[in-house]
Amino acid sequence: MPRIAVARLWFEGNSFTPVPTGLEAFIAREWVKGEAGIARFVGTSTELGGLAAFLAGRPGWQAELIRATSAQPGGPMSDAAFAAWLAEVEAGLAAGAPWDGVYLSLHGACVTESEPAADLAIIRRVRAVIGATPLVASFDFHGNMAGEIATLLDGASVYRSYPHVDMAETALRALHLLERRMGGQRLYGAIVKQPFVLHSFHMRSAGGPMAEVWAEAAALEDGAVLEAAPFGGFAWSDTPHAGPTGMAWATDPEAARAAAEKVAAAIGARRARFAVSLPSPQDALAQALAGPPGLVALLDPADNPLSGGVADTPGLLRALLEAGPPVPTVFAFLHDPAAVALAQATGKGGAADFTLCAGTTDAFGPPIPLRAEVERLTEGRFVNEGPMERGSPVDLGATCVLRAGALRIIVTSRKEAAVDPAFFRLHGIDLAATRLLANKAKNHFRAAFAERCSAIVECDCPGPAALDLAALPFRHVPAAWRA
């Protein structure tokens, strides 16, 4: 009876977000283990949902989930949180040995306060514990991949969609590779880097340069090549392994190397097409208001929580307030527990003087004073409708909706991106009656809202994930790669 161990740490670290991401952020979002941990995600569009589906088709298999955790992207993971997770996983692997196989659900762009290549460190430590036991991993498409990873794993898979709606499918591919390896078939991996860093704006799988790369990679999966895929990388993780990557796994080492080189070359051939420029928030607002009838989205990607933003920068909100939006407008969202507490103390229907934004840092602009009415208070819990992470529970902590004229502002106690329709339903927002939806978001927003919006306009504001990489104080990424 095959017996496998499973561990998960899914976190994307923005090295320029000023506040480290502590253990409490992981416990609040996902901190599960054992049979109950797997059962919680049955039927969800997540890696653990994929694991549950894999096991359902193999009733003779046993899987022990040692510890699974994730947090919204943010500042570097605290060293204490990383050490706590890793110590538990190492102890669980050692106590349960021998295993027939091990599966790791990772991100690829995890950085900690002192470790700029945390995913590589995890894989090294796990390999040291389990020896020659077959080991596979799944990764986010935005992983910053070290070449050494291909020598430590026995197989790996990566998301093939952006927005990421194939998390479960990616886990299944990785587990199928594990099954092959456990059956005696040796697999060879290759990771080939490109010496530059790309923004992710033009990496969507629905069309554009990266969609073409995915298609070329898929065409390579034939014969000896079992897996071929690109990584776009994550531009705001300060790591020596930054930048896009081609990865392949095959039954022949030369075939794996050749496929990975072709995927990397396909990215390099399109490098110029990944370049992006964005209008100021004022110009973007004018474009949005001039857009076609229906719901128009105005996005602030520089403070996108799913790029490690703090959901607290003032640029876009200030532009909206200065313009005085003439149409029904929703701003999603601010992460501000103090403002939520004031709203609770004021009560529904009351008005108060709020100080919004820049509570985390004023490096991206000063706070905004605003007198607003408390329109709604919630406990902040809902279940994602998807397609991203469909079926997964979300806990925003206590939340409120503030109203100032035609503008409504959603404020939360915990930082979770506003990329699911259920987020807005929780707050009583009728999107059909909304003209302008201003959101701290980027590409993942499109998974559920591309068809709901008549237009989507992005702007360039100050923030932890801003466009100008050359202005950021990188220590590990070569300057030439950021040009």
C-alpha positions in Angstrom: 0.0 0.0 0.0 1.8 3.2 -1.2 2.3 5.8 1.6 3.2 9.4 0.8 3.9 12.5 2.9 2.6 15.9 1.9 3.6 19.4 3.0 2.7 22.8 1.7 4.0 26.3 2.0 2.5 28.6 -0.5 3.7 32.2 -0.2 5.0 34.9 -2.6 7.3 37.4 -0.9 7.6 41.0 -2.0 11.0 42.2 -0.7 10.0 45.8 -0.8 6.8 45.6 1.3 7.9 47.1 4.6 6.2 44.8 7.0 7.3 41.1 7.4 4.6 38.4 7.1 4.4 36.7 10.4 3.0 33.3 11.5 -0.3 34.9 12.4 -1.0 35.6 8.7 -0.5 32.0 7.8 -2.6 30.6 10.7 -5.4 33.0 9.8 -5.6 31.9 6.1 -4.6 28.2 6.1 -3.0 26.2 8.8 -4.1 22.6 8.5 -2.8 19.0 8.8 -3.9 15.4 8.8 -7.0 13.9 7.3 -9.1 16.9 8.4 -6.8 19.2 6.4 -7.3 17.3 3.2 -11.0 16.9 3.8 -11.4 20.7 4.2 -10.3 21.2 0.6 -12.1 18.4 -1.2 -13.7 19.7 -4.4 -11.8 23.0 -4.3 -9.7 24.4 -7.1 -6.5 24.2 -5.0 -3.5 22.0 -4.8 -5.0 20.2 -1.8 -8.2 19.8 -3.8 -6.0 18.1 -6.5 -4.4 15.9 -3.9 -7.9 14.8 -2.6 -9.0 14.0 -6.2 -5.8 12.0 -6.8 -6.3 9.9 -3.6 -10.0 9.4 -4.4 -8.9 7.5 -7.6 -6.4 5.4 -5.6 -8.2 3.9 -2.6 -5.1 1.8 -1.7 -2.9 4.9 -1.2 -2.3 6.6 2.1 -1.3 10.3 2.4 -0.2 12.1 5.6 -0.6 15.9 5.4 2.2 17.0 7.8 1.5 20.7 7.6 -0.1 22.9 4.9 -0.1 26.7 5.1 -0.5 29.7 2.9 -0.7 33.4 3.2 -1.6 36.2 0.8 1.6 37.6 -0.8 3.2 40.3 1.3 6.4 41.4 2.9 9.1 38.7 3.5 8.0 35.8 5.6 9.3 36.2 9.1 12.3 34.0 10.0 10.4 32.7 13.0 7.4 31.7 10.9 9.6 29.9 8.3 11.5 28.1 11.1 8.3 27.0 12.8 6.9 25.5 9.6 10.1 23.9 8.5 10.8 22.4 11.9 7.4 20.8 12.0 7.7 19.4 8.5 11.2 18.0 9.1 10.1 16.3 12.3 7.0 14.9 10.7 9.0 13.5 7.8 11.6 11.9 10.1 9.0 10.5 12.5 6.9 8.9 9.7 9.8 7.4 7.7 10.1 5.4 5.6 7.9 7.0 3.0 7.2 5.7 -0.6 7.1 9.3 -1.8 6.8 13.0 -0.8 4.9 15.8 -2.4 5.5 19.5 -1.7 3.1 22.2 -2.7 5.3 25.3 -2.9 5.2 28.7 -4.6 8.7 29.4 -5.9 8.9 33.0 -4.9 9.0 32.7 -1.2 11.6 35.0 0.5 12.1 35.4 4.2 13.7 38.1 6.3 17.1 36.4 5.8 16.6 33.8 3.1 16.2 35.1 -0.4 15.7 31.6 -1.9 13.4 30.0 0.7 11.8 27.4 -1.7 15.3 26.1 -2.6 16.2 25.9 1.1 13.0 23.9 1.8 13.8 21.4 -1.0 17.4 21.0 0.2 16.3 20.4 3.8 13.5 17.9 2.8 15.9 16.0 0.6 18.4 15.8 3.5 15.7 14.2 5.7 14.2 11.7 3.2 17.4 10.7 1.3 16.6 8.9 -2.0 12.8 8.8 -1.4 11.0 10.1 -4.6 10.2 13.8 -4.2 8.1 16.0 -6.4 6.7 19.5 -6.1 4.2 21.9 -7.7 4.9 25.6 -8.2 3.2 28.8 -9.0 3.9 30.2 -12.5 5.5 33.2 -10.8 8.3 31.2 -9.1 11.9 32.4 -9.3 13.5 29.1 -10.0 17.0 28.0 -9.1 18.6 25.6 -11.5 19.6 23.4 -8.5 16.0 22.5 -7.9 16.0 20.2 -11.0 18.8 18.1 -9.4 17.0 17.8 -6.1 13.5 16.8 -7.2 12.3 13.8 -9.1 9.6 15.7 -10.9 7.7 19.0 -10.8 4.8 20.8 -12.4 3.8 24.5 -12.6 0.5 26.4 -13.2 -0.3 26.8 -16.9 -2.8 29.6 -16.5 -2.7 33.2 -15.5 -5.0 34.0 -13.7 -4.2 30.8 -11.9 -7.3 28.7 -12.2 -5.5 25.3 -12.6 -4.0 24.8 -9.2 -5.7 21.5 -8.7 -4.6 20.3 -12.1 -1.0 21.2 -11.4 -1.0 19.2 -8.2 -2.4 16.2 -10.2 0.4 16.5 -12.8 3.0 16.5 -10.1 1.4 13.6 -8.3 1.3 11.6 -11.6 5.0 12.2 -11.9 5.5 11.0 -8.3 3.5 7.8 -9.2 5.8 7.2 -12.2 8.9 7.6 -10.1 7.5 5.4 -7.3 6.9 2.8 -10.0 10.5 2.7 -10.9 10.8 5.1 -13.8 13.6 7.6 -13.3 12.8 11.2 -14.5 15.3 13.9 -15.3 14.7 17.6 -14.9 16.2 20.8 -16.4 15.8 24.4 -15.5 17.1 27.1 -17.9 17.1 30.8 -16.8 16.9 34.0 -18.8 19.1 36.8 -17.4 16.5 39.5 -17.1 13.4 40.3 -15.0 9.9 40.8 -16.5 6.8 42.5 -15.3 3.8 40.2 -15.3 1.2 42.4 -17.0 1.5 40.8 -20.4 1.8 37.2 -19.1 -1.9 36.2 -19.3 -2.7 32.8 -20.7 -5.7 34.1 -22.7 -3.5 35.8 -25.2 -0.3 37.6 -25.8 3.4 36.6 -25.7 3.2 34.2 -22.7 0.2 32.4 -24.2 2.4 31.8 -27.2 5.2 30.4 -25.0 2.7 28.1 -23.3 1.6 26.8 -26.6 5.2 26.1 -27.7 5.9 24.4 -24.5 2.8 22.2 -24.8 3.9 21.1 -28.2 7.2 19.8 -26.7 5.4 17.3 -24.5 5.8 14.2 -26.6 7.7 11.0 -26.3 10.4 11.4 -23.6 9.2 14.8 -22.5 6.5 14.6 -19.8 6.4 18.2 -18.6 7.5 21.4 -20.3 6.5 24.8 -19.1 7.6 28.4 -18.5 7.9 30.4 -15.3 7.3 34.1 -15.6 9.1 34.9 -12.4 8.1 37.5 -9.7 9.8 40.8 -10.3 9.6 42.1 -6.7 11.3 39.2 -4.9 14.9 40.2 -4.4 16.6 36.8 -5.1 19.6 35.7 -7.1 17.3 33.3 -8.9 14.9 36.0 -10.3 13.6 36.1 -13.8 11.8 33.8 -16.3 12.6 30.2 -16.7 12.0 27.2 -18.9 11.5 23.9 -17.1 11.2 20.4 -18.4 11.0 16.8 -17.1 11.7 13.8 -19.3 12.7 10.2 -19.2 16.0 11.2 -20.9 18.3 13.9 -19.6 19.2 15.3 -23.0 15.5 15.6 -23.9 14.8 17.5 -20.7 17.6 19.9 -21.3 16.7 20.5 -24.9 13.0 21.2 -24.0 13.9 23.6 -21.2 16.2 25.5 -23.5 13.5 25.8 -26.1 11.0 27.2 -23.6 13.5 29.7 -22.2 14.4 30.7 -25.8 10.7 31.3 -26.6 10.5 33.7 -23.7 13.7 35.5 -24.7 12.5 35.9 -28.3 9.4 37.8 -27.0 11.2 39.9 -24.4 10.3 43.3 -25.9 6.6 42.4 -26.0 6.5 42.0 -22.2 7.3 45.7 -21.7 4.5 47.9 -20.3 3.7 51.5 -19.6 0.7 52.7 -17.6 -1.1 56.1 -17.3 -1.2 58.2 -14.1 -4.3 57.6 -11.9 -5.8 60.9 -13.1 -5.4 59.9 -16.8 -6.6 56.4 -16.1 -9.7 57.7 -14.3 -10.6 59.9 -17.3 -10.2 56.8 -19.6 -12.4 54.7 -17.3 -15.1 57.3 -17.1 -15.1 57.6 -20.9 -15.3 53.8 -21.3 -18.3 51.9 -22.8 -21.5 51.4 -20.9 -21.5 49.0 -18.0 -19.1 48.2 -15.2 -15.6 49.6 -15.8 -12.7 48.6 -13.6 -9.8 50.9 -12.6 -6.9 48.9 -11.2 -4.0 49.9 -9.0 -1.5 47.0 -9.6 1.3 48.7 -7.6 -0.6 47.9 -4.4 -2.1 44.6 -5.6 -2.3 42.3 -2.5 -1.5 39.4 -4.8 1.8 41.1 -5.7 2.6 41.7 -2.1 1.0 45.1 -1.8 -0.1 46.4 1.6 -3.6 47.4 0.4 -3.0 50.7 2.2 -1.4 53.1 -0.3 -3.2 56.4 -1.0 -2.5 57.1 -4.7 -5.7 55.9 -6.4 -8.1 56.8 -3.5 -6.7 60.3 -3.4 -7.2 60.7 -7.2 -10.8 59.5 -6.8 -11.6 61.9 -4.0 -10.0 64.9 -5.7 -12.0 64.2 -8.9 -15.2 63.5 -7.0 -16.5 60.6 -9.1 -19.8 61.6 -10.8 -20.9 58.0 -11.0 -21.6 55.2 -8.5 -18.1 54.1 -7.5 -16.8 51.3 -5.3 -13.2 51.3 -4.0 -11.9 47.8 -3.1 -10.3 47.8 -0.8 -8.3 49.1 2.2 -6.6 46.9 4.8 -7.1 49.0 7.9 -8.2 47.3 11.2 -8.2 50.7 13.0 -10.7 52.2 10.6 -12.9 49.1 10.9 -12.8 49.4 14.7 -13.9 53.1 14.4 -16.7 52.1 12.1 -17.9 49.5 14.6 -17.8 52.0 17.4 -19.7 54.6 15.3 -22.3 52.0 14.2 -24.2 51.5 11.0 -25.7 54.8 9.7 -23.4 57.0 11.8 -20.7 59.2 10.5 -17.1 59.7 11.7 -13.9 61.4 10.7 -11.6 58.6 9.4 -7.8 58.7 8.6 -7.4 56.3 5.7 -4.3 54.8 4.1 -0.6 55.0 5.0 -1.1 53.2 8.3 1.5 50.6 7.3 3.9 53.2 5.9 3.8 56.7 4.5 6.6 55.9 2.0 4.0 55.9 -0.8 2.1 59.0 0.2 0.5 60.6 3.3 -2.8 59.5 4.9 -6.2 60.8 3.7 -8.6 62.4 6.1 -12.2 61.6 5.2 -15.6 62.1 6.9 -17.7 59.2 5.9 -20.9 57.4 6.8 -20.8 53.8 8.0 -23.0 52.0 5.5 -22.4 48.3 6.4 -20.6 46.1 8.9 -19.8 42.4 8.4 -17.9 39.6 10.1 -15.9 39.2 6.9 -16.5 35.5 6.0 -17.4 34.1 2.6 -16.6 31.2 0.3 -14.9 31.8 -3.0 -17.1 31.3 -6.1 -14.1 31.1 -8.4 -12.8 30.3 -10.8 -9.7 31.0 -8.7 -9.6 28.9 -5.5 -13.2 28.0 -6.0 -14.8 26.6 -2.9 -12.1 27.9 -0.5 -13.2 29.7 2.7 -12.0 33.3 3.2 -11.9 35.2 6.5 -11.4 39.0 6.1 -11.9 39.7 9.8 -14.4 42.3 10.6 -15.1 44.7 7.7 -17.1 47.8 6.9 -18.3 49.8 3.9 -17.9 53.6 4.2 -19.8 56.0 2.0 -18.8 59.5 0.9 -21.2 60.8 -1.7 -21.1 58.5 -4.7 -18.0 56.7 -3.4 -18.2 53.5 -1.3 -15.0 52.2 0.3 -14.6 48.6 1.5 -12.3 48.3 4.5 -11.1 45.0 6.0 -9.2 43.8 9.1 -7.3 41.2 7.2 -5.6 41.5 3.8 -7.3 39.2 1.2 -7.5 40.3 -2.4 -10.9 41.5 -3.8 -10.9 39.2 -6.8 -14.0 37.0 -6.2 -17.7 38.0 -6.7 -18.5 36.8 -3.3 -16.2 39.5 -1.8 -18.6 42.1 -3.2 -21.8 40.3 -2.4 -20.7 40.1 1.3 -20.5 43.9 1.3 -23.9 44.4 -0.3 -22.4 45.7 -3.5 -24.6 45.4 -6.6 -22.1 45.4 -9.4 -24.9 45.7 -12.0 -25.7 49.1 -10.4 -22.0 50.2 -10.2 -20.3 52.2 -12.9 -16.8 52.3 -11.6 -15.0 49.6 -9.7 -11.6 50.9 -8.4 -9.5 47.9 -7.1 -6.1 47.2 -5.8 -5.6 44.3 -8.3 -4.0 43.2 -11.5 -4.4 40.0 -13.6 -6.0 37.7 -11.1 -9.0 40.1 -11.0 -9.7 39.1 -14.6 -10.5 35.5 -13.8 -13.9 36.4 -12.5 -14.4 39.9 -13.9 -13.1 40.1 -17.4 -16.5 39.1 -18.7 -18.3 41.3 -16.1 -16.5 44.5 -17.1 -17.0 46.5 -20.3 -13.4 47.8 -19.8 -10.5 47.4 -17.5 -8.0 50.2 -17.1 -4.7 50.0 -15.2 -2.8 52.9 -13.7 0.7 53.5 -12.3 0.7 54.6 -8.6 3.4 54.5 -6.0 3.4 51.2 -4.2 5.5 48.1 -3.2 4.9 46.5 -6.7 5.4 49.7 -8.8 6.6 49.6 -12.4 10.0 51.2 -11.9 12.2 48.3 -10.8 15.4 50.4 -11.2 14.2 52.6 -8.3 14.0 49.7 -5.9 16.9 48.8 -3.6 17.7 45.3 -4.9 20.6 43.5 -3.2 20.6 40.1 -4.9 19.3 40.7 -8.5 22.0 42.0 -10.9 21.3 45.6 -11.9 21.6 44.7 -15.6 18.7 42.2 -15.2 16.4 45.1 -14.1 17.2 47.4 -17.0 
